[in-house]
Amino acid sequence: MTDETPNDPLMVALSALAATLCDERRARRFLDLTGIETDELRARAGDPTLLSALIAFLEAHEPDLLAVSDAIGVEPAAIVAARRSLDGTEEQ
């Protein structure tokens, strides 16, 4: 048994990454904007810096944030909170 919850920042971010990559248009835009190649993405999938950048990408286009939020079953605010936690800017 683990202590991970659906709102664990890393789990939220990994779920957001999976949901992003399942949508071809969104995935292509993310890869094109970041310049990251698929092999590097696979190697760094658990990297908090990459995951934080992914969520920032989603935040920059509200329809994507809302679609991913719906796909993974968490509120958009939980995704934003995950980014803040991962990049160390969470509100105290």
C-alpha positions as CSV (number, residue, x, y, z in Angstrom):
1,M,0.0,0.0,0.0
2,T,1.3,3.5,-0.8
3,D,0.6,7.0,0.6
4,E,-0.1,8.4,-2.8
5,T,-3.5,10.1,-3.2
6,P,-5.1,11.4,-6.4
7,N,-3.9,14.8,-5.4
8,D,-0.3,13.8,-4.9
9,P,1.6,16.4,-7.0
10,L,3.7,13.9,-8.8
11,M,0.8,11.6,-9.6
12,V,-1.4,14.6,-10.8
13,A,1.5,15.7,-13.0
14,L,2.1,12.3,-14.4
15,S,-1.6,11.8,-15.1
16,A,-1.6,15.2,-16.9
17,L,1.3,14.1,-19.0
18,A,-0.4,10.9,-20.0
19,A,-3.6,12.8,-20.8
20,T,-1.7,15.3,-22.8
21,L,0.1,12.7,-24.8
22,C,-3.1,10.8,-25.6
23,D,-4.4,13.8,-27.5
24,E,-2.4,14.0,-30.8
25,R,-2.9,17.7,-31.3
26,R,-2.0,18.7,-27.8
27,A,0.9,16.3,-27.7
28,R,2.3,17.7,-31.0
29,R,1.9,21.3,-29.8
30,F,3.7,20.5,-26.5
31,L,6.6,18.7,-28.3
32,D,6.9,21.5,-30.9
33,L,6.8,24.3,-28.3
34,T,9.3,22.7,-26.0
35,G,11.6,21.2,-28.6
36,I,11.8,18.0,-26.6
37,E,12.1,14.8,-28.6
38,T,10.0,11.7,-27.8
39,D,13.1,9.8,-26.6
40,E,14.0,12.5,-24.2
41,L,10.4,12.8,-23.0
42,R,10.4,9.1,-22.2
43,A,13.7,9.4,-20.3
44,R,12.5,12.4,-18.3
45,A,8.9,11.6,-17.8
46,G,9.2,11.6,-14.0
47,D,11.4,14.7,-13.8
48,P,9.7,17.4,-11.8
49,T,11.1,20.2,-14.0
50,L,9.6,18.6,-17.1
51,L,6.3,18.0,-15.4
52,S,6.2,21.5,-14.1
53,A,6.8,22.8,-17.6
54,L,4.0,20.5,-18.9
55,I,1.5,22.0,-16.5
56,A,2.7,25.5,-17.3
57,F,2.0,24.6,-20.9
58,L,-1.5,23.5,-20.0
59,E,-2.1,26.7,-17.9
60,A,-1.2,28.8,-20.9
61,H,-4.2,27.5,-22.9
62,E,-7.2,27.1,-20.7
63,P,-9.1,24.7,-23.0
64,D,-6.2,22.3,-22.7
65,L,-6.1,22.7,-18.9
66,L,-9.8,22.0,-18.7
67,A,-9.7,19.0,-21.0
68,V,-6.8,17.4,-19.1
69,S,-8.5,18.2,-15.8
70,D,-11.6,16.4,-17.1
71,A,-9.7,13.5,-18.5
72,I,-7.8,12.8,-15.2
73,G,-10.7,13.6,-12.9
74,V,-9.2,16.4,-10.9
75,E,-10.1,20.1,-10.6
76,P,-7.9,22.5,-12.7
77,A,-6.8,24.1,-9.4
78,A,-5.3,20.7,-8.3
79,I,-3.2,20.6,-11.5
80,V,-2.0,24.2,-10.9
81,A,-1.2,23.3,-7.3
82,A,0.8,20.3,-8.5
83,R,2.9,22.6,-10.6
84,R,3.5,24.9,-7.7
85,S,4.5,22.0,-5.5
86,L,6.8,20.6,-8.1
87,D,8.6,23.9,-8.8
88,G,8.6,25.0,-5.2
89,T,6.3,28.0,-5.6
90,E,3.4,26.6,-3.7
91,E,1.6,29.1,-1.5
92,Q,2.4,28.9,2.1
